[in-house]
Amino acid sequence: MIHNIIKLLPILGIFLYAYIIWRTGIGNIIKAFNGIKIIYIIMIPFFMLVIVLLKGLKWKLILNEYGQKFSYKDACMTWCIGAFAGGFTPGQAGEAIKVLYVRKANPDKSFGECLSTIVSDKIIEIYSLMTLAIVSVVLLFNRLSENPLYIPIIVIACLVLIVFYALTEHKVYILFGRLFRPIISFIVPHRYQDNMKISLERFLSGIWELKNKKRILLLLWLIAIFTWFVLFLNAYLLALSLSLDISLLYTMLISPIINFASILPISISGLGTRDLTTIFFFNEIGLGKESAVAWSMLNLATSWILSLFGWIISLKPSLWLKLDINETDKPSEM
């Protein structure tokens, strides 16, 4: 029953999105797009390219630390494929599809070892976003402290940081192993337990090793932070295209929280959660719901541009990637 409830969670975001559109009014949303300034929209592809190059660079550096062969070009192209799959799955879980391409390039590595590069990349991305979100909440304290949503935002951000820290801490893994050993012994047949433990430790070992490399971690974190700033600047250009009365500073402050809301696993592509959070912050500076929804739609459209490119690459990966992938030999072997 719990499994069925989890599968239905993403529908909440879709229903929320439909409700927001209905309450705002399609006519009002269309009016918000009147007089849109194309000059700012023309600049968006450049920012998208920079984001892809930065995302690919961060993942490539992680792959290097794990001793896995993968070219920078392939890292960028495969990241786009992951963006396509992640854009249509709750919590961007579909990004894990990248592991199939990494495994194809590194047949000597286990599935878990290849997957750990993607998880490490995601952990750094979430950590950097949560850092910015906490900074935003602190700087917006005077404005948010009067709103009842202030405490939940702080609590959720801290819980996310704790969970991801636990995943990267070997001592916590040992503690959890002892606590859940009776449950695992009951659920998993004895003949599979050793293999499951080996696979899990292979998956986590790379994360543990990377955690000890402080210099490379700092570099990866800085790249992630810079990538977020590029994304936030892109969001500001979208606001300018709609002639919204919003400052660059305020856009930079609210964007981390909005982006965090958009990756919650109760939505697909941030539908509903992104819009609701945007409406909340826009209302604080006197902007209407129609402006918030229009701005949110433009942000969604830019993410779908990357998804579209990723989809094109996935149709014929052998044309874009250096990997030896034939149409009849898709990277599905584990």
C-alpha positions, 0 to 999 in steps of 0.5 A: 500500500505504501508503495502505491502511495509513493507512486501516486505522489507525483500526481499531487504536483500535476493536480496542484499545477492544474488548480493554480492555472484554474485559479489564476485564469488562462486569460490572465496568464496570456496577458502576462505574456503581452509585450514580451521582450524577445531580446532577452529570450534570444540570450537564453541559449547561450546560458543553457550552453554554459550550464551544460558545459559546467554540469559536464565539467563537474561530472567529468572531474568526478569520473576522473576521481573514480578512475572511470574513462569518459570524455568531456564531450560525452559527459556533457552529451550524456548529462543532457540525456540525463536531463531529459529522463530526469525532467519526466521523473519525480525528483529527477530520478531519471538522471540515473540513466547516465549510468548505462553509458558510463558502464558501457565505457567502463565494462571493468567497473561494477554497476554500483561503482558507475552509479556512485559517480552520478549520486556523488554529482547529485549530492554535491549539487543538492548540497550547494543548492541547500547552502544557497537556500539556507543563506537565502532564508537567513537574508530574507529573515525579516520578510519570511519570519512573519510567514508561517512557512518560514519554519518548514523551509528551515526544517526541510533544508536542514533535514535534506543536508543531514540525510545527504551527510549520512549517506556520505559518512561511513560510520553512519553506514555501519550504524544503520547496518547494525540497526537494520540487520534484523530487518534485512535478514528477514526481507532478503534471502540469506543467499543474496545478502552477501552480494547485496552488501558487496554491491552496496559497499562498492556503490558507497566506497567511491562516495566515501573516498571522494569525501576525503579529497577536500581540495577536489570537493571544494572545486566541485562545490564552487563549480556547482555554486557558479552553475546555480548562479548562471541558472539564477541569472538566466531566470532574471533575464526571463523576468526582464523579458516579462517586464517584471518589477523585480531586482536581480538580488531578490531573484538570486535570493528566492531562486534557490528555494524555488529550485529546491521546491521544483525537485521535490519528488511530489512533482514532475518537472517542478509542475505545481511546486515551482509555481506555488513557491513562486507565487508566494515570493512574488506576492511578497513584492506585490507581483500577481499570480499571473506574473508568477505563473508566466515566469514559472512557465518560461523557466519550465520551457528553458529546462525543456529545451535541454530535455529536448536536446537530450532526447535528440541525443538519446535517439541516436547516441552513436552519432553524438557520443564517442562510445561504440553504441549501435542501435541494436546494442543500446547501453542496457546491459548491467 
